[in-house]
Amino acid sequence: MSGIFLRWGVPAFVTVIGGTVAAVATSGSAIPPDLASRASVVIAGPEFEWARLSFDMRDATISGTATTEAMIDAAVAKVAAVHGVRSVTSKVVLAEYVSPFPFIATVDDGVLTLSGGLPDEEARAEILAIAGQGARDETRLMSGAPNRANWVAAVTYALGYATQLDEGEVALADLDLTISGRAKSPEAYAALAATDAADTPSSVTLAYREVQPALVSPFEWRAEYDGRKLSLSGATPSETLVGELEALAPAGTNVSTSLVLASGAPVEFATSAKLLLQNLLKLESGSATISDGTSTLTGSPADAAAAESVRVAMTPSGAAVTLGPPHVSEYWLSAERGGGGIVLDGFVPDAALRDRLEALDNVDAAGLELGRGAPERFESGIDFVLETLRRMSEGHATIQGTVITIEGRAATVADFGAIETRLELGAPQGLILASTTVKPPLATPFTFAAEKTAAGQFSLSGYVPGAAARRALVAGLPAVASDTTVIADGNPADFEAAALKALGVLQLLDRGKLSYDGASWSLSGAVDTPQEAFAAESAFAATGLRTAGWTYAVSLPGAVETAALPVVDPYVWRAQKSANGTIAFTGFLPTEQLKRYLAGHAGANVVDGTTLGAGAPEGFIPAAIGGLDALLELDEGTLAHSAGSWSLTGKLPTTTGRYELETALRAATDTSAWHVAIQAGDAAPVVTPFVWSAVKAADGSFALSGYVPTEEVRRFAAVRAGKVSSDSTLVGSGEPQGFIADSLAGLDALLKLESGEVKYDGKSWSISGQPVYAADADAARAAIATASGGGAGWADALAEPTQVAPQPPPGAAEPAAPAASPVATVPPQ
């Protein structure tokens, strides 16, 4: 398309006369200094990006390339209307009219090149944004384009194809679209294949579309067969070949195909693939591969005849054929370690491996047989087992398929450490270390000691049953100055759990020692104050170690006058756990020992801002210890004592965990007066205050409001109430202990009254209302007695009965008992 641009006739010279008055006013005057800038502003829009403006005195010249005469006229008119412009000369080039209007997107070596026509410069920016970085722009302005919106939609759709190719061409002739090329990846091919012709813009005609699959190099194909299942994977040049290969499988064979369409198949690929698969199916199991021009066939024939048939058929093809020995369905090997060395039994895949094992010192491999079917890395598994058994005084190991089991006793402490390290690293890749029971060398006697000096330093000595136990003991102390423990066998039952409990008590002593002498446990030491002695004694009693046979001997020094602690009122204390695990203490504590214990028990991330003060309420120490244990189980939360009341709030993942934590807290301390509001991640949000009420009107209808813990409880309360005029209850967490029993008991009590209200105000339960007879008031109070705690904490504000029960006439028969009301099942708390 040479000479694509034509001059728009002879350049038009347009002189704008702004009226006689304006002409007189401006003739001969100086050029306004901002004339050029003011004129540039009026053609600054995107529709005039093609225009170039220059001035000679007050005479303007517009140049550039436009695609329509209307564009030129509009630009001239805009500039001519600027005050001060005397004349406007157009030197604009009008683009050549071309039909059909062309647009071509070519992809070569992954580079996208755009050529053809553009209806305007604004369209250039639009399509380059769609084409993305790296696109080469060889387009030019042309006239004759279709409707602009339809053309932009067509180009956008065409570029969607072009950007998924690594070579090819997408072209538009007006709005007729042709597509040919090769996808840049399997994903791109799948995406293009999934694009339906119906997705084409309504104004576009899809004249031709042919997209080849992505190029794969090397072009690889694989078939695997185990006698029952055939798996085909890799690349294929056509779907037709996939069907032909699947048809070769014997009847009853499960065929799994994950072949991907691709370009780049070697010459005679289909012939080679069929020949390989036909002979693979003659074997009991095996695999066949093609990688560009190289073919292989590996497997296990059932007998010599099958092996010969495969070799004869495959020889002309030049494929590498490798056939193995007889197959073993359950591949195993055992190794027994004794005083005379290691004895092997079972199977190995080849004679070379058996000879290598036989040549090893103190290894008897005479019982090994050759067999096919060894799992991958089986030889590495044998080496792993032998190296482990060499460090034992006695032991046994098996390899059953890919599963390794090892048991025995290490020869020395150093060997035990080496074995543990090896086992922690795991079995060789592809094998599973399923069971390991390796005991350290036996210590006789097995002893252990942990000491705390008057300076507050801790040391560990003696034996421990393993590295994990050692780490747990060290973690149970705030700092360990010396650890000379040695790993050995012979420990008493529950060694780690008992030692950790005792270490918690040892931290409360000013100095002391816990020890195991090979037969019994003991904890001894000294404290400086009676308060410390009480705290240590309470903590020791809570561990249950005394009932397990421990000896406890902690002594007090002689009486020493000490300054009395200041009495604090109100007595406040707070422990807060942040989401990052940090525990922050503030407020007052009654003893230095409790202060140290809580800080040590909370772990490494502790910020302790507490001070000592007298005035702690009764039961403060066990409540603080039990509450801290609960706080440590939360993801984040707050434990606080203020104004004589305890509270625990926070978050954890599950409702089950919440119930377990609350149960443990109740076992540790009396929580009947506690405010506990724990948000489980799988439960409704915690609401504070948690309130609920039921109001019975004189007409017998109930109005329910406040919060309930579950939707099931909300429905059940409505059923229990019977006639419900309104129910605005919402589901939320943070209910008090025994909420279900208390709320249902309250509803039962209201049913006995003419009118009244039962409510929980966030702190306590109460009932008020009007009984008709004294018997109704008694029945209501009897219902409240079925609440949690026997209704002991309820506030009773029942009014006096309005009527006296009538006396039955003499000799009147007892009234028949009323029919039993339907009974609903109470939802679990």
Residue pairs with C-beta under 8 A, 6 or more apart in sequence:
1 96
1 98
3 96
4 95
4 96
4 98
4 140
4 142
5 65
5 93
5 94
5 95
5 96
5 141
6 93
6 94
6 96
7 93
7 94
8 69
8 72
8 90
8 92
8 93
8 94
11 89
11 90
11 91
12 89
12 90
13 87
13 89
13 90
14 76
14 80
14 87
14 88
14 89
14 90
15 86
15 87
15 88
16 80
16 81
16 85
16 86
16 87
16 88
17 23
18 26
18 83
26 58
26 84
26 86
31 55
31 57
31 58
31 84
32 38
32 58
32 84
35 55
35 58
35 82
35 84
35 85
36 53
36 55
38 82
38 83
38 84
39 53
39 55
39 60
39 79
39 82
39 85
40 53
42 78
42 79
42 81
42 82
43 51
43 53
43 62
43 75
43 78
43 79
46 121
46 122
47 71
47 74
47 120
47 122
48 71
48 74
48 75
48 78
49 120
49 121
49 122
50 64
50 65
50 66
50 71
50 120
50 121
50 141
51 62
51 63
51 64
51 66
51 75
51 92
52 62
52 63
52 64
53 60
53 61
53 62
53 79
54 60
54 61
54 63
55 61
57 86
58 84
58 85
58 86
58 87
59 85
59 86
59 87
59 88
59 89
60 79
60 80
60 85
60 87
60 88
60 89
61 88
61 89
61 90
61 91
62 72
62 75
62 76
62 79
62 88
62 89
62 90
62 91
62 92
63 91
63 92
63 93
64 92
64 93
65 92
65 93
65 94
65 95
65 141
66 72
66 75
66 92
66 93
66 94
66 95
66 141
67 94
67 95
67 118
67 119
67 120
67 141
67 142
67 143
67 145
68 94
68 143
69 94
71 120
72 90
72 92
72 94
75 90
75 92
76 88
76 90
79 85
79 88
80 88
94 143
95 117
95 140
95 141
95 142
95 143
96 142
96 143
97 142
97 143
97 144
98 117
98 142
98 143
98 144
99 144
99 174
100 173
100 174
100 176
101 116
101 117
101 119
101 142
101 144
101 145
101 146
101 151
101 172
101 173
101 174
102 115
102 116
102 117
102 142
102 171
102 172
102 173
103 114
103 115
103 116
103 117
103 139
103 151
103 154
103 155
103 158
103 171
103 172
104 114
104 115
104 116
104 169
104 170
104 171
104 172
105 112
105 113
105 114
105 131
105 158
105 159
105 162
105 169
105 170
105 171
106 112
106 113
106 115
106 168
106 169
107 113
107 162
107 165
107 166
107 167
107 168
107 169
107 181
108 167
109 166
109 167
110 166
110 167
110 184
111 134
111 136
112 131
112 132
112 134
112 135
112 136
112 162
112 163
113 135
113 136
113 138
114 127
114 128
114 131
114 135
114 136
114 137
114 138
114 139
115 138
115 139
116 139
116 140
116 142
116 171
116 172
117 139
117 140
117 141
117 142
117 144
117 145
118 124
118 127
118 139
118 140
118 141
118 142
118 145
119 141
119 142
119 143
119 145
119 148
119 151
120 141
120 148
121 141
123 148
123 151
123 152
123 155
124 137
124 139
126 152
127 139
127 152
127 155
127 156
127 159
128 135
128 137
130 155
130 156
130 159
131 159
131 162
131 163
132 163
145 151
146 154
146 174
146 175
146 203
147 203
150 175
150 201
150 203
150 204
151 172
151 175
153 201
153 203
153 204
154 172
154 175
154 177
154 201
154 203
154 204
155 172
157 177
157 200
157 201
157 204
158 170
158 171
158 172
158 177
158 179
159 170
161 170
161 179
161 181
161 192
161 195
161 211
162 168
162 170
162 181
164 183
164 184
164 188
164 189
164 191
164 192
165 181
165 182
165 183
165 184
165 188
165 211
166 181
166 182
166 183
166 184
166 214
166 215
167 181
167 182
168 179
168 180
168 181
168 182
168 211
169 178
169 179
169 180
169 181
170 177
170 178
170 179
170 181
171 177
171 178
175 203
175 204
175 205
176 204
176 205
176 207
177 200
177 204
177 205
177 206
177 207
178 207
178 208
178 209
179 206
179 208
179 209
179 210
179 211
180 208
180 209
180 210
180 211
181 211
181 212
182 211
182 212
182 213
182 214
182 215
182 263
183 189
183 192
183 211
183 212
183 213
183 214
184 214
185 214
186 213
186 214
186 260
186 261
186 262
188 214
189 211
189 213
189 214
189 261
192 211
193 211
197 206
197 209
200 206
212 263
213 237
213 260
213 261
213 262
213 263
214 262
214 263
215 262
215 263
215 264
216 235
216 260
216 262
216 263
216 264
217 264
217 292
218 291
218 292
219 235
219 262
219 264
219 265
219 266
219 269
219 290
219 291
219 292
220 234
220 235
220 289
220 290
220 291
220 292
221 232
221 233
221 234
221 235
221 236
221 259
221 269
221 273
221 289
221 290
222 232
222 233
222 234
222 287
222 288
222 289
222 290
223 230
223 231
223 232
223 233
223 245
223 273
223 276
223 277
223 280
223 287
223 288
223 289
224 230
224 231
224 233
224 286
224 287
225 231
225 280
225 281
225 283
225 285
225 286
225 287
225 299
226 285
227 284
227 285
228 253
228 254
229 253
229 254
229 255
229 256
230 249
230 253
230 254
230 255
230 256
230 281
231 255
231 256
231 257
231 258
232 242
232 245
232 246
232 255
232 256
232 257
232 258
232 259
233 257
233 258
233 259
234 259
234 260
234 290
235 259
235 260
235 261
235 262
235 264
235 265
236 242
236 259
236 260
236 261
236 262
236 265
237 261
237 262
237 263
237 265
237 269
237 270
238 261
239 261
241 270
241 273
242 257
242 259
244 270
244 274
245 273
245 274
245 277
246 255
246 257
248 274
248 277
248 278
248 281
249 255
249 281
250 281
266 272
266 290
266 292
266 293
267 293
269 290
272 290
272 295
272 317
272 319
273 290
275 313
275 314
275 317
275 319
276 288
276 289
276 290
276 295
276 297
276 314
276 317
276 319
277 288
278 313
279 288
279 297
279 309
279 310
279 313
279 314
280 286
280 287
280 288
280 297
280 299
282 301
282 306
282 309
282 310
283 299
283 300
283 301
283 302
283 306
283 310
283 323
284 299
284 300
284 301
284 302
284 327
285 299
285 300
285 327
286 297
286 298
286 299
286 300
287 297
287 298
287 299
288 295
288 296
288 297
288 298
289 295
289 296
294 320
295 317
295 318
295 319
295 320
296 319
296 320
296 321
296 322
297 310
297 314
297 319
297 320
297 321
297 322
298 321
298 322
298 323
298 324
299 323
299 324
300 323
300 324
300 325
300 326
300 327
300 372
300 373
301 307
301 310
301 323
307 323
310 321
310 323
311 321
311 323
314 321
324 349
324 372
325 349
325 350
325 370
325 371
325 372
326 370
326 371
326 372
327 371
327 372
327 373
328 347
328 371
328 372
328 373
329 373
330 400
330 401
331 346
331 347
331 371
331 373
331 374
331 375
331 378
331 400
331 401
332 346
332 347
332 398
332 399
332 400
332 401
333 344
333 345
333 346
333 347
333 348
333 368
333 378
333 382
333 385
333 398
333 399
334 344
334 345
334 346
334 396
334 397
334 398
334 399
335 342
335 343
335 344
335 345
335 385
335 386
335 389
335 396
335 397
335 398
336 342
336 343
336 345
336 395
336 396
337 389
337 390
337 392
337 393
337 394
337 395
337 396
337 397
337 408
338 394
340 362
341 361
341 362
341 363
341 364
342 362
342 363
342 364
342 386
342 389
342 390
343 364
343 367
344 357
344 363
344 364
344 365
344 367
344 368
345 367
345 368
346 367
346 368
346 369
346 399
347 368
347 369
347 370
347 371
347 373
347 374
348 354
348 357
348 368
348 369
348 370
348 371
348 374
348 378
348 379
348 382
349 370
349 371
349 372
349 374
349 378
349 379
350 370
351 370
353 379
353 382
354 365
354 368
354 370
357 363
357 365
357 368
357 382
358 364
358 365
358 366
360 386
363 386
375 381
375 401
375 402
375 430
375 431
376 402
376 430
377 428
377 429
377 430
377 431
378 399
378 431
380 428
380 429
380 431
381 399
381 402
381 404
381 427
381 428
381 431
382 399
384 404
384 422
384 427
384 428
384 431
385 397
385 399
385 404
385 406
387 422
388 395
388 397
388 406
388 419
388 422
388 423
389 395
389 397
389 406
389 408
391 410
391 411
391 415
391 416
391 418
391 419
392 408
392 409
392 410
392 411
392 415
392 419
392 438
393 408
393 409
393 410
393 411
393 441
394 408
394 409
395 406
395 407
395 408
395 409
395 438
396 406
396 407
396 408
397 404
397 405
397 406
397 407
397 408
398 404
398 405
399 431
402 430
402 431
402 432
403 431
403 432
403 434
404 427
404 431
404 432
404 433
404 434
405 434
405 435
405 436
406 423
406 433
406 435
406 436
406 437
406 438
407 435
407 436
407 437
407 438
408 437
408 438
408 439
409 438
409 439
409 440
409 441
409 442
409 489
410 416
410 419
410 438
410 439
410 440
410 441
411 441
412 441
413 440
413 441
413 486
413 487
413 488
415 441
416 438
416 440
416 441
416 487
417 467
417 487
419 438
420 438
420 466
420 467
423 433
423 436
423 438
426 433
427 433
439 489
440 465
440 466
440 487
440 488
440 489
441 488
441 489
442 488
442 489
442 490
443 463
443 486
443 488
443 489
443 490
444 490
445 490
445 517
445 518
445 519
446 462
446 463
446 488
446 489
446 490
446 491
446 492
446 516
446 518
447 462
447 463
447 515
447 516
447 517
447 518
448 460
448 461
448 462
448 463
448 464
448 485
448 491
448 495
448 499
448 515
448 516
449 460
449 461
449 462
449 513
449 514
449 515
449 516
450 458
450 459
450 460
450 461
450 473
450 477
450 499
450 502
450 503
450 506
450 513
450 514
450 515
451 458
451 459
451 461
451 512
451 513
452 458
452 506
452 507
452 509
452 511
452 512
452 513
452 525
453 459
453 511
454 510
454 511
457 479
457 481
457 482
458 477
458 478
458 479
458 480
458 481
458 506
459 480
459 481
459 482
459 483
459 484
460 470
460 473
460 474
460 480
460 482
460 483
460 484
460 485
461 482
461 483
461 484
461 485
462 485
462 486
462 515
462 516
463 485
463 486
463 487
463 488
463 490
463 491
464 470
464 473
464 485
464 486
464 487
464 488
464 491
464 495
465 487
465 488
465 489
465 491
465 495
465 496
466 487
467 487
469 495
469 496
470 483
470 485
470 487
472 496
472 500
473 485
473 496
473 499
473 500
473 503
474 480
474 483
476 500
476 503
476 504
477 503
477 507
477 600
478 507
478 599
478 600
492 498
492 516
492 521
495 516
498 521
498 545
498 548
498 550
499 514
499 516
501 543
501 544
501 545
502 514
502 521
502 523
502 543
502 545
502 550
503 514
504 539
504 543
504 597
504 600
504 601
505 514
505 523
505 536
505 539
505 540
505 543
506 512
506 513
506 514
506 523
506 525
507 596
507 597
507 600
507 601
508 527
508 532
508 535
508 536
508 539
508 593
508 594
508 596
508 597
509 525
509 526
509 527
509 532
509 536
509 554
509 593
510 525
510 526
510 527
510 528
510 532
510 593
511 525
511 526
512 523
512 524
512 525
512 526
512 554
513 523
513 524
513 525
514 521
514 522
514 523
514 524
515 521
515 522
520 549
520 550
520 551
521 545
521 548
521 549
521 550
521 551
522 550
522 551
522 552
522 553
523 540
523 545
523 550
523 551
523 552
523 553
523 554
524 551
524 552
524 553
524 554
525 553
525 554
525 555
526 554
526 555
526 556
526 557
527 533
527 536
527 554
527 555
527 556
527 593
528 556
528 557
528 560
529 556
529 562
529 591
529 592
529 593
530 556
531 590
531 591
531 593
532 591
532 592
532 593
533 554
533 556
534 621
535 591
535 593
535 594
535 597
535 621
536 554
536 593
537 554
538 621
538 622
539 597
539 625
540 546
540 552
542 622
542 625
542 668
545 552
546 552
564 614
565 590
565 612
565 613
565 614
566 613
566 614
567 613
567 614
567 615
568 588
568 613
568 614
568 615
569 615
570 642
570 643
570 644
571 588
571 613
571 615
571 616
571 617
571 620
571 641
571 644
572 587
572 588
572 640
572 641
572 642
572 643
573 585
573 586
573 587
573 588
573 589
573 610
573 620
573 624
573 640
573 641
574 585
574 586
574 587
574 638
574 639
574 640
574 641
574 642
575 583
575 584
575 585
575 598
575 602
575 624
575 627
575 628
575 631
575 638
575 639
575 640
576 583
576 584
576 586
576 637
576 638
576 639
577 583
577 631
577 632
577 634
577 636
577 637
577 638
577 650
578 584
578 636
579 635
579 636
580 605
581 603
581 605
582 605
582 606
582 607
583 602
583 603
583 605
583 606
583 607
583 631
583 632
584 606
584 607
584 608
584 609
585 598
585 599
585 602
585 606
585 607
585 608
585 609
585 610
586 609
586 610
587 610
587 641
588 610
588 611
588 612
588 613
588 615
588 616
589 595
589 598
589 610
589 611
589 612
589 613
589 616
589 624
590 612
590 613
590 614
590 616
590 620
590 621
591 612
592 612
594 621
594 624
595 608
595 610
595 612
597 625
598 624
598 625
598 628
599 606
599 608
601 625
601 628
601 632
602 628
602 632
603 632
617 641
617 644
619 669
619 670
620 641
622 668
622 669
623 641
623 646
623 669
623 670
624 639
624 641
625 668
626 665
626 668
626 669
627 639
627 646
627 648
627 665
627 668
627 669
628 639
629 664
629 665
629 668
630 639
630 648
630 661
630 662
630 664
630 665
630 668
631 637
631 638
631 639
631 648
631 650
633 652
633 657
633 661
634 650
634 651
634 652
634 661
634 678
635 650
635 651
635 652
635 653
636 650
636 651
637 648
637 649
637 650
637 651
637 678
638 647
638 648
638 649
638 650
639 646
639 647
639 648
640 646
640 647
640 648
641 647
645 673
645 674
645 675
646 671
646 673
646 674
646 675
647 674
647 675
647 676
647 677
648 665
648 674
648 675
648 676
648 677
648 678
649 675
649 676
649 677
649 678
649 686
650 678
650 679
651 678
651 679
651 680
651 681
652 658
652 661
652 678
652 679
652 680
652 681
653 680
653 681
653 682
654 680
654 681
654 682
655 680
655 682
655 683
657 680
658 678
658 680
658 683
661 678
662 671
662 676
662 678
662 737
665 671
665 674
665 676
666 737
671 737
672 737
672 789
672 793
675 763
676 736
676 737
677 686
677 688
677 690
677 733
677 734
678 686
678 733
678 734
679 685
679 686
679 733
679 734
680 733
683 709
683 733
684 709
684 710
684 731
684 732
684 733
685 732
685 733
686 732
686 733
686 734
687 707
687 730
687 732
687 733
687 734
688 734
688 762
689 761
689 762
689 763
690 706
690 707
690 732
690 734
690 735
690 736
690 760
690 762
691 706
691 707
691 759
691 760
691 761
691 762
692 705
692 706
692 707
692 708
692 729
692 739
692 743
692 759
692 760
693 704
693 705
693 706
693 757
693 758
693 759
693 760
694 702
694 703
694 704
694 717
694 721
694 743
694 746
694 747
694 750
694 757
694 758
694 759
695 702
695 703
695 705
695 756
695 757
696 702
696 750
696 751
696 753
696 755
696 756
696 757
696 769
697 703
697 725
697 755
698 754
698 755
700 722
700 723
701 723
701 724
701 725
702 721
702 722
702 723
702 724
702 725
702 747
702 750
703 724
703 725
703 726
703 727
704 717
704 718
704 721
704 724
704 726
704 727
704 728
704 729
705 726
705 727
705 728
705 729
706 729
706 730
706 759
706 760
707 729
707 730
707 731
707 732
707 734
707 735
708 714
708 717
708 729
708 730
708 731
708 732
708 735
708 739
708 743
709 731
709 732
709 733
709 735
709 739
709 740
710 731
710 827
711 731
712 827
713 740
713 743
713 827
714 727
714 729
714 731
716 744
716 824
716 826
716 827
717 729
717 743
717 744
717 747
718 724
718 727
719 824
720 744
720 747
720 748
720 824
721 747
721 750
721 751
722 751
736 742
736 760
737 788
738 787
738 788
738 789
738 829
739 760
739 829
740 826
740 827
740 828
740 829
741 786
741 787
741 788
741 826
741 829
742 760
742 765
742 787
742 788
743 758
743 760
744 826
745 783
745 784
745 785
745 786
745 787
745 791
746 758
746 765
746 767
746 783
746 784
746 787
747 758
748 783
748 786
749 758
749 767
749 779
749 780
749 781
749 783
749 784
750 756
750 757
750 758
750 767
750 769
750 780
751 783
752 771
752 776
752 777
752 779
752 780
752 783
753 769
753 770
753 771
753 772
753 776
753 777
753 780
753 798
754 769
754 770
754 771
754 772
754 776
754 802
755 769
755 770
756 767
756 768
756 769
756 770
756 798
757 767
757 768
757 769
758 765
758 766
758 767
759 765
759 766
764 793
764 794
764 795
765 787
765 791
765 793
765 794
765 795
766 794
766 795
766 796
766 797
767 780
767 784
767 794
767 795
767 796
767 797
767 798
768 797
768 798
768 799
769 780
769 798
769 799
770 798
770 799
770 802
771 777
771 780
771 798
771 799
771 801
771 802
772 801
772 802
772 803
773 801
773 803
773 804
773 805
774 801
774 804
774 805
775 805
776 801
777 798
777 801
780 798
781 796
781 798
784 791
784 794
784 796
785 791
787 794
